Amino acid sequence: MIAAPAHALSIDAVRFGKHPDKIRLVIELNKTADFRAFTLDSPNRLVVDLPTYTWNAGNINKPKGSNINDLRTGMLDQSTSRLVVDLNTPIAIQSAFTLPASNKAPFRLVIDFNAIAPAQIAAAKKKRFGNLSSTATAQHIPPSPKTNFNAKIVHQSTSNIEKFDTRPQTSSIVIPRRKPIILNSSANINNATIRSPIKKPLIVIDAGHGGQDPGAISSNKVYEKRVTLAAAQALKKQLEVTGRYKVSLTRSNDRFIKLHQRVHIARKRKADMFISLHADSIGDKNVRGASIYTLSNKSSDKQTAKLAARENRADLIAGVDLTHEDKEVANILIDLAMRDTMNQSKFFANTIAATLPKHGVRVLKKPHRYAGFAVLKAPDIPSVLIEMGFMSNKQDVTLLSSNNYRRKMASALANSIDVYFQKIQKNHEQ
């Protein structure tokens, strides 16, 4: 890669603040710079032009009620970079100014703006702030596509800033199946991909069984379907509290969902990770502990093969035969993309296996196992199936029926998810 000049401009942080009469955008710079700021409509945007910069900003929060949809960046011309804030309402810039560096703060560009009525748009668009000049015209941004802010990224180019890829990206962490180039002081700014800084990874949690499919039933009549739903809700709550993830459940009540539909739900929602929660059951009532499964077309042992066969029969309760779908998936399994996803799933499973005992969760002697579970067959989403314990073991059933233990399990899984994404990001940045 080509290193950036020693004194090149860089954006080191971007933050928004919500005030009673305005939204304040603060852009932290490594040195002072000229700028140009203005607004556009159809769609509504705040545009900030600066001399060519490198993007070193980390996670960017979107304040509640700020009307901010997305933030994008790219090259306007050979000497100018452009930052675009997409909004869901028209705005007017109140003021735009720079602040010098001090002992406690870096150079800053501050832009205050507020929502306006449609009748005020024309007047707001005529206003220009700053004195930056460039060879490109100020209107060199065509309307961005009507997509969700979670699905936009920008491909930098010296000819056109608005080339979009609608695959989900992340803000402070990189989704493992997508490997964008992260701009930093040593990156080549041309033809690079900048992640949407506001996007949070979407974790889809699948509570096993449900409805007419009770799953395993303990000797004291505890149903697996109820245990898995309670555990899924606990994990959802733990992840949402961190503020780092978006979380979705395949089911939030006692209803039956076909196995292939669970995968379809995750793919339709563009999940970045899929976690299916279950509780095992075998003839030996003394066996207890959690285990983690990832997809393989060959099970790791006979017990695992039987378990996968039993779980995959869930759809037959509703009269659905998955045989034809398995044939289609078999073709996908040999695809390199599928193999890459499986490798990421294995890494995540190993992370969970190492983390659970640290949180006081008992695991089997060989906790990471392999089987052909139908719910793990999304070709492009890292996926794991977690057997949280055994419904055939009284001690495990007692623990899985406890809110405190489910919170402990959820905390361990949330920590595993953090470790996983942090490691993936670190690998991409090396």
Buried (B, 14 or more C-beta within 10 A) or exposed (E): EEEBEEEBBBBBBBBBBBEEEBBBBBBBBBEBBBBBBBBBBEBBBBBBBBBBBBBBBEBBBBBEEBBBBBBBBBBBBEBBBBBBBBBEBBBBBBEBEBBEBEEEEBBBBBBBBBBBEEEEBEEBBEEBBBEBEBEBEBEBBEEBEEEEBBBBBBBBBBEBBBEBBEBBBBBBBBBBBBEBBBBEEEBEBEEBBBBBBBBBBBBBBBBBBBBEBBBBBBEEEBBBBBBBBBBBBBBBEBBBEEEBBBBBBBBEEBEBBBBBBBBBBBBEBBBBBBBBBBBBBBEEBEBBBBBBBBBBEEBBEEBBBEBBEEBBEBBEBEEEEBEEBBEEBEEBBEEEEBEBBBEBBBBBBBBBBBBBBEBEBBBBEEBBBBBBBBBBBBBBBBBBBBBBBBBBBBBBBBBBBEEEBBBBBBBBBBBBBBBBBEBBBEEBEE
